[in-house]
Amino acid sequence: MSILTKSDLLNLSVPERILLVEDIWDSVAEAPDAVSLTPEQKLELDRRLEAYHQDPNSGSPWPMVRERIRKRT
């Protein structure tokens, strides 16, 4: 495997860079145990999961959140 420099990467077209990022992300997703959480991150995720279990209807569905974000700009 050859090592690409930042310059090499920036010379790729945008679609090629997107595909590269997707490939990298897929390789990370295949090894979820390799990404460790800090104790604080784990506590926050546990807190959010518990809040969801207590009231699963308290959040907003993604389409509504996306629309709110789009209206801000």
Backbone torsions as a table, in degrees:
resi	resn	phi	psi	omega
1	MET	NA	131.6	177.8
2	SER	-91.8	150.0	179.1
3	ILE	-93.1	126.3	177.8
4	LEU	-91.1	141.8	175.4
5	THR	-87.6	167.5	176.9
6	LYS	-58.0	-39.7	178.9
7	SER	-62.1	-42.4	177.1
8	ASP	-58.4	-45.1	-177.8
9	LEU	-64.7	-41.9	-178.5
10	LEU	-71.1	-17.4	176.0
11	ASN	-81.7	-11.7	174.9
12	LEU	-71.6	153.5	175.7
13	SER	-70.3	162.9	179.1
14	VAL	-58.9	-46.6	177.9
15	PRO	-59.4	-37.5	178.0
16	GLU	-65.7	-39.8	178.6
17	ARG	-66.8	-37.8	178.0
18	ILE	-63.2	-44.3	178.1
19	LEU	-61.7	-39.7	178.2
20	LEU	-62.7	-45.2	178.8
21	VAL	-63.2	-41.0	177.4
22	GLU	-61.0	-43.3	178.5
23	ASP	-63.1	-41.5	178.5
24	ILE	-64.5	-45.5	-179.7
25	TRP	-61.2	-42.7	178.6
26	ASP	-60.1	-38.8	-179.8
27	SER	-68.3	-33.9	176.3
28	VAL	-69.3	-42.6	-178.3
29	ALA	-64.6	-24.6	178.7
30	GLU	-73.5	-14.2	-178.8
31	ALA	-129.9	62.7	-175.0
32	PRO	-61.0	-27.1	180.0
33	ASP	-71.3	-16.4	179.7
34	ALA	-77.2	-14.4	178.6
35	VAL	-101.1	110.0	-176.7
36	SER	-94.9	151.3	176.7
37	LEU	-102.9	148.3	171.4
38	THR	-74.5	161.1	176.1
39	PRO	-57.1	-36.5	179.6
40	GLU	-66.2	-40.9	178.7
41	GLN	-64.5	-42.5	178.8
42	LYS	-62.5	-44.1	177.9
43	LEU	-59.9	-41.7	180.0
44	GLU	-65.6	-42.8	177.7
45	LEU	-63.9	-41.7	177.3
46	ASP	-62.6	-40.0	179.0
47	ARG	-63.1	-44.9	-179.2
48	ARG	-66.7	-38.9	178.2
49	LEU	-64.8	-42.0	177.8
50	GLU	-63.3	-42.1	178.2
51	ALA	-61.5	-39.8	177.4
52	TYR	-63.2	-45.4	-179.6
53	HIS	-63.2	-34.1	179.2
54	GLN	-69.3	-36.7	-178.2
55	ASP	-150.8	82.0	-176.2
56	PRO	-63.3	-15.6	-178.5
57	ASN	-96.4	4.4	-175.3
58	SER	-77.3	-20.8	-179.5
59	GLY	-86.2	-174.4	178.3
60	SER	-118.1	143.3	175.9
61	PRO	-67.8	152.6	-176.2
62	TRP	-51.9	-44.5	-179.6
63	PRO	-57.5	-37.2	178.9
64	MET	-69.8	-41.8	179.0
65	VAL	-62.5	-45.9	-179.9
66	ARG	-59.5	-42.4	179.9
67	GLU	-64.3	-41.6	177.4
68	ARG	-60.9	-41.8	179.9
69	ILE	-64.5	-44.0	-178.3
70	ARG	-64.4	-33.0	-179.5
71	LYS	-71.0	-22.6	-179.9
72	ARG	-71.0	-26.2	-175.4
73	THR	-96.1	NA	NA
